[in-house]
Amino acid sequence: MPFDQLVKIVQILSYIAGAAAAVSAVFVYRNNSRRERARWVESLYSRFFEKGELKEVRDTLDCDSDDAKVNALVTEEGSGWTDYLNFFELVAYLRESKQLAAEDVKALFEYYIGCLKRHRSVVQYIRDESKGFKYLRRLLHQT
């Protein structure tokens, strides 16, 4: 076999190996991304449903719209309240940065995001740009 044919065969084989490596890298990346999202989901689930302060705020917000307890919660701006909103700010940020899929956020937190939107005083608080919560504002607008 002439040398130039051998060189061409080696080149073709190296191109095939490179393409196979690229395809393999894509599959590894996708699997790692899914695994990382699953870790985020599990971590957020644990924080949200097991942390006592968040439970108290969650229970307060789970009522009819514009309840007096909710208005007091917003007005007092206690640490439990801000922790609760910061939790959802993190969720919104992770969603926007594609660390969490929109479906994950919806599956785990749709009801509780709806509880935030149910209360006029809560929505006004979140819309107040001086309070921060830019990602949460966007999330409430999108859902």
C-alpha positions in Angstrom: 0.0 0.0 0.0 1.4 3.4 -1.0 2.4 5.8 1.8 -0.1 8.6 0.7 -3.0 6.1 0.9 -1.9 5.0 4.4 -1.8 8.7 5.5 -5.3 9.2 4.1 -6.6 6.2 6.0 -5.0 7.3 9.2 -6.5 10.8 8.7 -10.0 9.4 8.2 -9.7 7.2 11.2 -8.6 10.1 13.3 -11.5 12.2 12.1 -13.9 9.4 13.0 -12.3 9.0 16.5 -12.5 12.8 17.0 -16.2 12.8 16.1 -16.9 9.9 18.4 -15.1 11.6 21.2 -17.1 14.8 20.6 -20.4 12.9 20.7 -19.4 11.1 23.8 -18.4 14.4 25.5 -21.9 15.8 24.7 -23.6 12.8 26.4 -21.3 13.0 29.4 -22.1 16.7 29.7 -25.8 16.2 29.5 -25.8 13.5 32.1 -23.7 15.6 34.5 -26.0 18.6 33.9 -29.0 16.4 34.8 -27.3 15.1 37.9 -26.4 18.6 39.0 -29.9 19.8 38.5 -31.2 16.8 40.5 -28.8 17.8 43.4 -30.1 21.4 43.3 -33.7 20.2 43.3 -33.1 17.8 46.3 -31.2 20.5 48.2 -33.9 23.2 47.6 -36.7 20.7 48.5 -34.9 19.9 51.8 -34.4 23.5 52.7 -37.9 24.6 51.8 -39.8 21.8 53.5 -37.6 21.2 56.5 -36.5 24.6 57.7 -38.7 25.8 60.5 -38.7 29.5 59.7 -39.7 28.8 56.1 -42.5 26.6 57.3 -43.9 29.3 59.5 -44.0 31.8 56.6 -45.3 29.2 54.2 -48.2 28.4 56.6 -49.0 32.1 57.0 -49.1 32.7 53.2 -51.3 29.7 52.7 -54.6 31.5 53.4 -57.2 33.7 51.7 -55.8 36.7 49.8 -54.9 39.8 51.8 -55.2 38.2 55.2 -54.3 40.4 58.2 -51.5 38.0 59.2 -49.9 38.3 55.8 -50.1 42.1 55.9 -48.4 42.0 59.3 -45.7 39.6 58.0 -44.9 42.0 55.2 -45.0 45.1 57.3 -42.7 43.7 60.1 -40.1 42.5 57.6 -38.8 39.8 60.0 -35.9 37.5 59.2 -38.2 34.6 58.5 -40.0 36.7 55.8 -36.8 37.9 54.1 -35.3 34.3 54.3 -38.5 33.1 52.6 -38.2 35.6 49.8 -34.4 35.1 49.5 -35.1 31.4 49.1 -37.4 32.1 46.1 -34.9 34.7 44.8 -32.4 31.9 44.7 -34.9 29.5 42.9 -35.6 32.3 40.4 -31.9 32.9 39.8 -31.2 29.2 39.3 -34.1 29.0 36.9 -32.9 32.0 34.9 -29.3 30.8 34.8 -30.6 27.4 33.6 -29.3 25.6 36.6 -32.9 24.5 37.3 -35.4 23.7 34.6 -38.7 25.6 34.5 -40.4 22.3 34.9 -38.5 21.6 38.1 -39.5 25.0 39.6 -43.1 24.4 38.5 -43.3 20.9 39.9 -41.9 21.8 43.3 -43.0 25.4 43.9 -45.9 26.4 41.7 -48.4 26.3 44.5 -46.2 28.4 46.8 -45.3 30.9 44.1 -49.1 31.2 43.6 -49.4 31.9 47.3 -47.0 34.8 46.9 -49.0 36.2 44.0 -52.3 35.8 45.9 -51.6 38.6 48.3 -51.5 42.2 47.1 -49.2 43.4 49.9 -46.7 40.6 49.0 -46.7 41.4 45.3 -46.2 45.1 46.1 -43.3 44.3 48.4 -41.6 42.2 45.8 -42.2 44.8 43.1 -40.5 47.5 45.2 -37.1 47.6 43.6 -35.4 49.0 46.7 -36.0 45.6 48.3 -34.1 43.7 45.7 -35.6 40.5 44.5 -35.1 41.2 40.8 -35.2 37.5 39.8 -38.2 36.8 41.9 -40.0 39.7 40.3 -39.4 38.2 36.9 -40.4 34.7 38.1 -43.7 36.1 39.4 -44.3 37.8 36.1 -43.5 34.7 34.1 -45.7 32.3 36.0 
